[in-house]
């Protein structure tokens, strides 16, 4: 028996038993799916999980407009999955698990219970900036607070860090999630400010104020053995040149020490030049990566690509580089979507613009740009104006039914749209012209009471309201409709809307007498 763990962007999780052997597991936003994920970046019928003829488990996209990933790799067709694989759908992470396995982390499902973590399972933060680079802080409990206050679980005495700056918590799956606690200078992960809980992965760079640390998960033995890092600057050259200058000075010292050894003079331990050169290269790579992150924050993606490329030439397998490269890939995809959005808005393709706003990934430069420049609001207003124009055009041609349908569509887009009252008034004026109350009865009385009137009331004596209504109802017979409109023009209570409709109908049918 299997179960599936579903985890949302806030770190909340729940499990559900599944049996792919008996039926496929459908996933999507629409009701009726076996697993329903309600966020907007999940398609109505997003994916399905099933057991193949070879008894292996597979997942495939169905109508995954926003993509489907398995272990961070986007998939386009049926893909084999195994227990523990990370399935990414929108803002959700799904994991297939053995329902009979003992869940050693079940106690973490109680958010109020804080437990000690055994040393071999403790993650760490390694400081890679400021004047205490290399200092390590172990996460010893399932929930800790980081800040400048001495009572915090991890106390970092730096002026840029708030008293209680951030919280790190282990979730039900055993992953660690960091949350900013409304700090003064904010919290960043891989150079991106976070406004909601963020799940950490080994190699992520965490910035608290001006202090930069590397997150090392359990079993990650990465350490900072050499070098002092400064906070990111606008130009990587000072960092790199400083590192090179230090390295040259140390190499010069090594040469002097070796010369003294050759002359049989006592010396201290000699540093291996190969080790020193490797550490120097790592420091230079770190400088490139820091500047790459800073360029992404500014939306300067060409410069960011160039800096990350330089870092890859030093160590293409570095976890730090791979994490930054993945972040850059997401940022560029979001930037490209933003360009599509702006193009759709320029071309008044409102529906496509709204679809793109829902696909731009949160915590990216493009997403922040979209919010700051109100592009999402513009997309909604674009669609509101489209429905309003459609309704008014229908009214101009006397098509009240189409106008009412367009009004209902507008109400679905924005029930509080300022265009709705105007549209309701326009529809009301066509259906029930103003100033006509009692007009029909009074006209009938005037016609019936005249001596020698010749019987029933003449059409000219009827109210404009009734005549316009008859004209609209007779629109399938253009000449009959024109006849009523001509009579309505003779009435004293005709409204501007009715007059406009009459003039248009008469002009469109010049052969009608």
TORLO-543901 format. One record per residue (C-alpha): residue in one letter; x, y, z. Coordinates in steps of 0.25 Angstrom, whole numbers. Layout:
<code=A&x=X&y=Y&z=Z>
...
//
This chain:
<code=X&x=0&y=0&z=0>
<code=X&x=5&y=14&z=-4>
<code=X&x=2&y=28&z=1>
<code=X&x=5&y=41&z=-5>
<code=X&x=10&y=53&z=3>
<code=X&x=5&y=67&z=-2>
<code=X&x=13&y=79&z=3>
<code=X&x=9&y=93&z=-1>
<code=X&x=18&y=106&z=-2>
<code=X&x=16&y=109&z=13>
<code=X&x=21&y=96&z=18>
<code=X&x=8&y=90&z=22>
<code=X&x=6&y=76&z=18>
<code=X&x=-4&y=65&z=18>
<code=X&x=-4&y=50&z=13>
<code=X&x=-14&y=42&z=6>
<code=X&x=-14&y=27&z=3>
<code=X&x=-13&y=23&z=-12>
<code=X&x=-14&y=10&z=-20>
<code=X&x=-9&y=12&z=-34>
<code=X&x=-11&y=-3&z=-37>
<code=X&x=-27&y=-2&z=-36>
<code=X&x=-28&y=12&z=-43>
<code=X&x=-20&y=24&z=-48>
<code=X&x=-18&y=35&z=-39>
<code=X&x=-22&y=48&z=-45>
<code=X&x=-17&y=62&z=-41>
<code=X&x=-22&y=75&z=-44>
<code=X&x=-30&y=88&z=-39>
<code=X&x=-44&y=83&z=-44>
<code=X&x=-53&y=76&z=-35>
<code=X&x=-54&y=61&z=-37>
<code=X&x=-39&y=59&z=-38>
<code=X&x=-34&y=49&z=-28>
<code=X&x=-24&y=59&z=-23>
<code=X&x=-29&y=73&z=-24>
<code=X&x=-19&y=85&z=-23>
<code=X&x=-26&y=98&z=-22>
<code=X&x=-15&y=108&z=-26>
<code=X&x=-16&y=116&z=-39>
<code=X&x=-3&y=111&z=-45>
<code=X&x=-9&y=96&z=-45>
<code=X&x=-16&y=93&z=-58>
<code=X&x=-31&y=87&z=-57>
<code=X&x=-26&y=73&z=-61>
<code=X&x=-11&y=74&z=-59>
<code=X&x=-5&y=60&z=-58>
<code=X&x=-8&y=46&z=-55>
<code=X&x=0&y=35&z=-47>
<code=X&x=-2&y=20&z=-51>
<code=X&x=5&y=6&z=-51>
<code=X&x=10&y=2&z=-64>
<code=X&x=10&y=-13&z=-70>
<code=X&x=24&y=-15&z=-64>
<code=X&x=18&y=-12&z=-50>
<code=X&x=26&y=1&z=-49>
<code=X&x=20&y=14&z=-45>
<code=X&x=19&y=25&z=-55>
<code=X&x=14&y=40&z=-56>
<code=X&x=11&y=48&z=-68>
<code=X&x=5&y=62&z=-71>
<code=X&x=-9&y=62&z=-76>
<code=X&x=-11&y=77&z=-79>
<code=X&x=0&y=83&z=-70>
<code=X&x=0&y=97&z=-75>
<code=X&x=9&y=101&z=-64>
<code=X&x=19&y=90&z=-65>
<code=X&x=22&y=77&z=-58>
<code=X&x=35&y=74&z=-51>
<code=X&x=41&y=61&z=-45>
<code=X&x=54&y=63&z=-37>
<code=X&x=55&y=77&z=-42>
<code=X&x=55&y=72&z=-57>
<code=X&x=43&y=77&z=-66>
<code=X&x=36&y=65&z=-72>
<code=X&x=28&y=64&z=-85>
<code=X&x=23&y=50&z=-85>
<code=X&x=22&y=37&z=-77>
<code=X&x=33&y=37&z=-67>
<code=X&x=36&y=26&z=-57>
<code=X&x=36&y=30&z=-42>
<code=X&x=41&y=23&z=-29>
<code=X&x=38&y=25&z=-15>
<code=X&x=43&y=38&z=-9>
<code=X&x=44&y=45&z=-23>
<code=X&x=40&y=60&z=-23>
<code=X&x=28&y=63&z=-32>
<code=X&x=27&y=78&z=-34>
<code=X&x=13&y=83&z=-38>
<code=X&x=11&y=98&z=-37>
<code=X&x=14&y=102&z=-23>
<code=X&x=13&y=88&z=-18>
<code=X&x=22&y=77&z=-15>
<code=X&x=17&y=62&z=-16>
<code=X&x=25&y=50&z=-10>
<code=X&x=21&y=35&z=-12>
<code=X&x=23&y=28&z=1>
<code=X&x=22&y=14&z=6>
<code=X&x=9&y=14&z=15>
<code=X&x=14&y=3&z=24>
<code=X&x=28&y=9&z=26>
<code=X&x=30&y=14&z=40>
<code=X&x=30&y=30&z=40>
<code=X&x=41&y=34&z=49>
<code=X&x=37&y=48&z=46>
<code=X&x=23&y=48&z=50>
<code=X&x=25&y=56&z=62>
<code=X&x=29&y=68&z=54>
<code=X&x=14&y=68&z=49>
<code=X&x=11&y=75&z=63>
<code=X&x=16&y=89&z=60>
<code=X&x=16&y=93&z=75>
<code=X&x=25&y=81&z=79>
<code=X&x=40&y=85&z=78>
<code=X&x=50&y=73&z=79>
<code=X&x=65&y=72&z=80>
<code=X&x=72&y=66&z=67>
<code=X&x=83&y=56&z=68>
<code=X&x=96&y=61&z=64>
<code=X&x=97&y=53&z=51>
<code=X&x=84&y=59&z=46>
<code=X&x=87&y=73&z=49>
<code=X&x=88&y=83&z=38>
<code=X&x=98&y=95&z=39>
<code=X&x=100&y=109&z=34>
<code=X&x=114&y=113&z=30>
<code=X&x=117&y=128&z=30>
<code=X&x=123&y=132&z=17>
<code=X&x=124&y=147&z=19>
<code=X&x=127&y=158&z=29>
<code=X&x=138&y=158&z=39>
<code=X&x=135&y=144&z=44>
<code=X&x=135&y=136&z=32>
<code=X&x=136&y=121&z=34>
<code=X&x=128&y=121&z=47>
<code=X&x=118&y=110&z=47>
<code=X&x=104&y=109&z=54>
<code=X&x=97&y=96&z=56>
<code=X&x=82&y=94&z=56>
<code=X&x=81&y=86&z=68>
<code=X&x=65&y=86&z=70>
<code=X&x=53&y=84&z=61>
<code=X&x=50&y=99&z=62>
<code=X&x=60&y=110&z=65>
<code=X&x=61&y=125&z=64>
<code=X&x=72&y=133&z=58>
<code=X&x=75&y=147&z=63>
<code=X&x=84&y=157&z=70>
<code=X&x=76&y=155&z=83>
<code=X&x=85&y=146&z=93>
<code=X&x=73&y=138&z=96>
<code=X&x=72&y=133&z=81>
<code=X&x=76&y=119&z=78>
<code=X&x=86&y=124&z=68>
<code=X&x=91&y=138&z=73>
<code=X&x=99&y=146&z=62>
<code=X&x=104&y=159&z=68>
<code=X&x=103&y=168&z=55>
<code=X&x=97&y=181&z=54>
<code=X&x=89&y=178&z=41>
<code=X&x=82&y=166&z=48>
<code=X&x=69&y=168&z=56>
<code=X&x=67&y=163&z=70>
<code=X&x=58&y=152&z=65>
<code=X&x=62&y=151&z=50>
<code=X&x=57&y=138&z=44>
<code=X&x=52&y=124&z=48>
<code=X&x=56&y=111&z=43>
<code=X&x=47&y=99&z=45>
<code=X&x=47&y=84&z=41>
<code=X&x=34&y=80&z=34>
<code=X&x=26&y=67&z=34>
<code=X&x=35&y=62&z=23>
<code=X&x=48&y=65&z=30>
<code=X&x=52&y=77&z=21>
<code=X&x=56&y=90&z=27>
<code=X&x=48&y=103&z=24>
<code=X&x=53&y=117&z=27>
<code=X&x=43&y=128&z=30>
<code=X&x=46&y=143&z=31>
<code=X&x=41&y=149&z=44>
<code=X&x=38&y=163&z=39>
<code=X&x=53&y=167&z=41>
<code=X&x=57&y=181&z=37>
<code=X&x=67&y=177&z=26>
<code=X&x=60&y=164&z=21>
<code=X&x=64&y=150&z=18>
<code=X&x=69&y=145&z=5>
<code=X&x=71&y=131&z=-1>
<code=X&x=80&y=131&z=-13>
<code=X&x=79&y=146&z=-14>
<code=X&x=64&y=146&z=-14>
<code=X&x=56&y=153&z=-3>
<code=X&x=46&y=143&z=3>
<code=X&x=32&y=147&z=8>
<code=X&x=27&y=133&z=11>
<code=X&x=33&y=120&z=17>
<code=X&x=45&y=115&z=8>
<code=X&x=49&y=101&z=8>
<code=X&x=64&y=100&z=8>
<code=X&x=74&y=91&z=0>
<code=X&x=88&y=88&z=2>
<code=X&x=97&y=99&z=-4>
<code=X&x=86&y=110&z=-3>
<code=X&x=92&y=123&z=1>
<code=X&x=84&y=130&z=13>
<code=X&x=86&y=145&z=14>
<code=X&x=82&y=151&z=28>
<code=X&x=84&y=166&z=27>
<code=X&x=98&y=167&z=22>
<code=X&x=102&y=153&z=27>
<code=X&x=103&y=142&z=17>
<code=X&x=103&y=128&z=21>
<code=X&x=103&y=115&z=13>
<code=X&x=92&y=104&z=17>
<code=X&x=98&y=90&z=19>
<code=X&x=88&y=79&z=20>
<code=X&x=91&y=66&z=28>
<code=X&x=102&y=59&z=22>
<code=X&x=108&y=71&z=15>
<code=X&x=122&y=73&z=19>
<code=X&x=125&y=86&z=12>
<code=X&x=133&y=95&z=20>
<code=X&x=140&y=109&z=18>
<code=X&x=155&y=106&z=20>
<code=X&x=161&y=119&z=14>
<code=X&x=157&y=133&z=11>
<code=X&x=149&y=145&z=17>
<code=X&x=137&y=149&z=9>
<code=X&x=131&y=163&z=8>
<code=X&x=116&y=166&z=6>
<code=X&x=112&y=167&z=-9>
<code=X&x=117&y=180&z=-16>
<code=X&x=113&y=186&z=-29>
<code=X&x=125&y=181&z=-36>
<code=X&x=132&y=167&z=-34>
<code=X&x=146&y=173&z=-38>
<code=X&x=150&y=178&z=-24>
<code=X&x=146&y=164&z=-18>
<code=X&x=154&y=157&z=-28>
<code=X&x=166&y=166&z=-28>
<code=X&x=167&y=166&z=-13>
<code=X&x=167&y=151&z=-13>
<code=X&x=177&y=150&z=-24>
<code=X&x=186&y=160&z=-16>
<code=X&x=185&y=152&z=-3>
<code=X&x=188&y=139&z=-11>
<code=X&x=201&y=146&z=-17>
<code=X&x=205&y=150&z=-4>
<code=X&x=204&y=136&z=2>
<code=X&x=211&y=130&z=-10>
<code=X&x=222&y=140&z=-8>
<code=X&x=223&y=136&z=7>
<code=X&x=224&y=121&z=3>
<code=X&x=235&y=124&z=-7>
<code=X&x=243&y=131&z=4>
<code=X&x=240&y=120&z=14>
<code=X&x=245&y=110&z=4>
<code=X&x=257&y=118&z=1>
<code=X&x=260&y=118&z=16>
<code=X&x=258&y=103&z=16>
<code=X&x=269&y=101&z=5>
<code=X&x=278&y=109&z=14>
<code=X&x=276&y=99&z=25>
<code=X&x=269&y=109&z=34>
<code=X&x=258&y=106&z=43>
<code=X&x=244&y=109&z=38>
<code=X&x=229&y=107&z=41>
<code=X&x=220&y=98&z=33>
<code=X&x=219&y=100&z=18>
<code=X&x=206&y=102&z=12>
<code=X&x=203&y=93&z=0>
<code=X&x=203&y=102&z=-13>
<code=X&x=193&y=93&z=-20>
<code=X&x=183&y=93&z=-8>
<code=X&x=185&y=108&z=-7>
<code=X&x=182&y=110&z=-22>
<code=X&x=170&y=102&z=-21>
<code=X&x=164&y=110&z=-10>
<code=X&x=168&y=122&z=-17>
<code=X&x=160&y=118&z=-29>
<code=X&x=148&y=114&z=-20>
<code=X&x=148&y=129&z=-14>
<code=X&x=148&y=135&z=-28>
<code=X&x=136&y=126&z=-32>
<code=X&x=129&y=131&z=-20>
<code=X&x=131&y=145&z=-24>
<code=X&x=125&y=142&z=-38>
<code=X&x=113&y=135&z=-32>
<code=X&x=111&y=147&z=-22>
<code=X&x=111&y=157&z=-33>
<code=X&x=102&y=147&z=-42>
<code=X&x=91&y=148&z=-31>
<code=X&x=92&y=163&z=-29>
<code=X&x=91&y=165&z=-44>
<code=X&x=78&y=156&z=-44>
<code=X&x=72&y=164&z=-33>
<code=X&x=74&y=176&z=-42>
<code=X&x=68&y=169&z=-55>
<code=X&x=82&y=170&z=-62>
<code=X&x=81&y=156&z=-67>
<code=X&x=91&y=157&z=-78>
<code=X&x=102&y=161&z=-68>
<code=X&x=97&y=150&z=-58>
<code=X&x=98&y=139&z=-69>
<code=X&x=113&y=144&z=-72>
<code=X&x=116&y=144&z=-57>
<code=X&x=110&y=130&z=-55>
<code=X&x=118&y=125&z=-68>
<code=X&x=131&y=130&z=-62>
<code=X&x=128&y=122&z=-49>
<code=X&x=124&y=109&z=-57>
<code=X&x=138&y=110&z=-63>
<code=X&x=144&y=109&z=-50>
<code=X&x=136&y=97&z=-44>
<code=X&x=124&y=93&z=-52>
<code=X&x=120&y=82&z=-42>
<code=X&x=120&y=92&z=-30>
<code=X&x=107&y=91&z=-22>
<code=X&x=108&y=106&z=-20>
<code=X&x=109&y=108&z=-35>
<code=X&x=98&y=98&z=-38>
<code=X&x=88&y=105&z=-29>
<code=X&x=91&y=118&z=-35>
<code=X&x=90&y=113&z=-49>
<code=X&x=76&y=107&z=-46>
<code=X&x=72&y=120&z=-40>
<code=X&x=76&y=127&z=-52>
<code=X&x=69&y=118&z=-61>
<code=X&x=56&y=121&z=-53>
<code=X&x=58&y=136&z=-53>
<code=X&x=60&y=136&z=-69>
<code=X&x=48&y=127&z=-71>
<code=X&x=40&y=137&z=-62>
<code=X&x=46&y=149&z=-70>
<code=X&x=42&y=143&z=-83>
<code=X&x=28&y=141&z=-78>
<code=X&x=28&y=156&z=-73>
<code=X&x=32&y=160&z=-88>
<code=X&x=20&y=152&z=-93>
<code=X&x=11&y=158&z=-83>
<code=X&x=15&y=172&z=-87>
<code=X&x=13&y=169&z=-102>
<code=X&x=-1&y=163&z=-100>
<code=X&x=-5&y=176&z=-92>
<code=X&x=0&y=184&z=-104>
<code=X&x=-8&y=176&z=-114>
<code=X&x=-20&y=176&z=-104>
<code=X&x=-20&y=161&z=-104>
<code=X&x=-26&y=161&z=-90>
<code=X&x=-29&y=146&z=-87>
<code=X&x=-15&y=142&z=-91>
<code=X&x=-9&y=153&z=-82>
<code=X&x=-17&y=148&z=-70>
<code=X&x=-12&y=134&z=-73>
<code=X&x=3&y=139&z=-73>
<code=X&x=1&y=146&z=-60>
<code=X&x=-3&y=133&z=-53>
<code=X&x=9&y=126&z=-59>
<code=X&x=20&y=135&z=-54>
<code=X&x=27&y=129&z=-42>
<code=X&x=27&y=136&z=-29>
<code=X&x=40&y=140&z=-22>
<code=X&x=46&y=145&z=-36>
<code=X&x=50&y=158&z=-41>
<code=X&x=39&y=158&z=-52>
<code=X&x=28&y=155&z=-41>
<code=X&x=32&y=167&z=-33>
<code=X&x=33&y=175&z=-46>
<code=X&x=19&y=171&z=-50>
<code=X&x=14&y=175&z=-36>
<code=X&x=21&y=188&z=-35>
<code=X&x=16&y=192&z=-49>
<code=X&x=2&y=187&z=-47>
<code=X&x=2&y=179&z=-59>
<code=X&x=-7&y=168&z=-53>
<code=X&x=-17&y=179&z=-50>
<code=X&x=-15&y=184&z=-64>
<code=X&x=-18&y=170&z=-70>
<code=X&x=-31&y=170&z=-62>
<code=X&x=-35&y=184&z=-66>
<code=X&x=-33&y=180&z=-80>
<code=X&x=-42&y=169&z=-80>
<code=X&x=-53&y=177&z=-73>
<code=X&x=-52&y=188&z=-84>
<code=X&x=-53&y=177&z=-94>
<code=X&x=-66&y=172&z=-88>
<code=X&x=-72&y=186&z=-86>
<code=X&x=-69&y=190&z=-101>
<code=X&x=-75&y=177&z=-105>
<code=X&x=-88&y=180&z=-97>
<code=X&x=-89&y=194&z=-103>
<code=X&x=-87&y=190&z=-117>
<code=X&x=-98&y=180&z=-115>
<code=X&x=-107&y=191&z=-109>
<code=X&x=-104&y=200&z=-121>
<code=X&x=-110&y=189&z=-130>
<code=X&x=-122&y=186&z=-121>
<code=X&x=-116&y=172&z=-116>
<code=X&x=-120&y=173&z=-102>
<code=X&x=-118&y=158&z=-100>
<code=X&x=-103&y=159&z=-104>
<code=X&x=-101&y=171&z=-96>
<code=X&x=-106&y=164&z=-83>
<code=X&x=-97&y=153&z=-86>
<code=X&x=-85&y=162&z=-87>
<code=X&x=-89&y=169&z=-74>
<code=X&x=-90&y=155&z=-67>
<code=X&x=-76&y=152&z=-72>
<code=X&x=-71&y=166&z=-67>
<code=X&x=-77&y=163&z=-53>
<code=X&x=-69&y=150&z=-53>
<code=X&x=-56&y=157&z=-56>
<code=X&x=-58&y=168&z=-45>
<code=X&x=-71&y=168&z=-37>
<code=X&x=-67&y=182&z=-33>
<code=X&x=-64&y=188&z=-46>
<code=X&x=-67&y=203&z=-48>
<code=X&x=-72&y=199&z=-62>
<code=X&x=-83&y=191&z=-57>
<code=X&x=-93&y=202&z=-52>
<code=X&x=-91&y=209&z=-65>
<code=X&x=-94&y=197&z=-73>
<code=X&x=-106&y=193&z=-64>
<code=X&x=-112&y=208&z=-67>
<code=X&x=-110&y=206&z=-82>
<code=X&x=-117&y=193&z=-82>
<code=X&x=-128&y=198&z=-74>
<code=X&x=-130&y=210&z=-83>
<code=X&x=-132&y=201&z=-95>
<code=X&x=-141&y=192&z=-88>
<code=X&x=-149&y=202&z=-81>
<code=X&x=-146&y=216&z=-86>
<code=X&x=-148&y=227&z=-75>
<code=X&x=-159&y=237&z=-75>
<code=X&x=-169&y=228&z=-81>
<code=X&x=-177&y=224&z=-68>
<code=X&x=-192&y=224&z=-71>
<code=X&x=-189&y=229&z=-85>
<code=X&x=-196&y=218&z=-92>
<code=X&x=-209&y=219&z=-84>
<code=X&x=-210&y=234&z=-86>
<code=X&x=-207&y=233&z=-101>
<code=X&x=-219&y=223&z=-102>
<code=X&x=-228&y=232&z=-95>
<code=X&x=-225&y=243&z=-104>
<code=X&x=-227&y=235&z=-116>
<code=X&x=-240&y=229&z=-111>
<code=X&x=-246&y=242&z=-107>
<code=X&x=-244&y=250&z=-120>
<code=X&x=-257&y=252&z=-128>
<code=X&x=-256&y=246&z=-142>
<code=X&x=-243&y=239&z=-138>
<code=X&x=-246&y=228&z=-147>
<code=X&x=-245&y=217&z=-136>
<code=X&x=-232&y=212&z=-129>
<code=X&x=-220&y=221&z=-125>
<code=X&x=-210&y=224&z=-136>
<code=X&x=-196&y=219&z=-134>
<code=X&x=-191&y=233&z=-132>
<code=X&x=-199&y=235&z=-120>
<code=X&x=-192&y=223&z=-113>
<code=X&x=-180&y=225&z=-104>
<code=X&x=-166&y=224&z=-109>
<code=X&x=-163&y=213&z=-99>
<code=X&x=-173&y=204&z=-105>
<code=X&x=-169&y=207&z=-119>
<code=X&x=-154&y=205&z=-116>
<code=X&x=-158&y=192&z=-110>
<code=X&x=-166&y=188&z=-122>
<code=X&x=-154&y=192&z=-131>
<code=X&x=-144&y=183&z=-123>
<code=X&x=-154&y=171&z=-123>
<code=X&x=-156&y=173&z=-138>
<code=X&x=-141&y=173&z=-142>
<code=X&x=-142&y=161&z=-150>
<code=X&x=-151&y=169&z=-159>
<code=X&x=-142&y=181&z=-162>
<code=X&x=-153&y=189&z=-169>
<code=X&x=-163&y=187&z=-158>
<code=X&x=-153&y=191&z=-148>
<code=X&x=-150&y=204&z=-156>
<code=X&x=-165&y=207&z=-156>
<code=X&x=-166&y=206&z=-141>
<code=X&x=-153&y=215&z=-139>
<code=X&x=-159&y=225&z=-149>
<code=X&x=-171&y=226&z=-140>
<code=X&x=-163&y=227&z=-127>
<code=X&x=-155&y=239&z=-133>
<code=X&x=-168&y=247&z=-133>
<code=X&x=-171&y=244&z=-119>
<code=X&x=-167&y=255&z=-109>
<code=X&x=-162&y=245&z=-98>
<code=X&x=-151&y=238&z=-107>
<code=X&x=-138&y=236&z=-99>
<code=X&x=-124&y=238&z=-105>
<code=X&x=-121&y=223&z=-106>
<code=X&x=-134&y=220&z=-113>
<code=X&x=-131&y=232&z=-123>
<code=X&x=-117&y=227&z=-125>
<code=X&x=-123&y=213&z=-128>
<code=X&x=-133&y=219&z=-137>
<code=X&x=-124&y=227&z=-145>
<code=X&x=-114&y=215&z=-147>
<code=X&x=-126&y=206&z=-152>
<code=X&x=-131&y=216&z=-162>
<code=X&x=-117&y=219&z=-168>
<code=X&x=-115&y=204&z=-169>
<code=X&x=-128&y=201&z=-176>
<code=X&x=-130&y=213&z=-186>
<code=X&x=-139&y=205&z=-195>
<code=X&x=-150&y=203&z=-184>
<code=X&x=-161&y=213&z=-185>
//
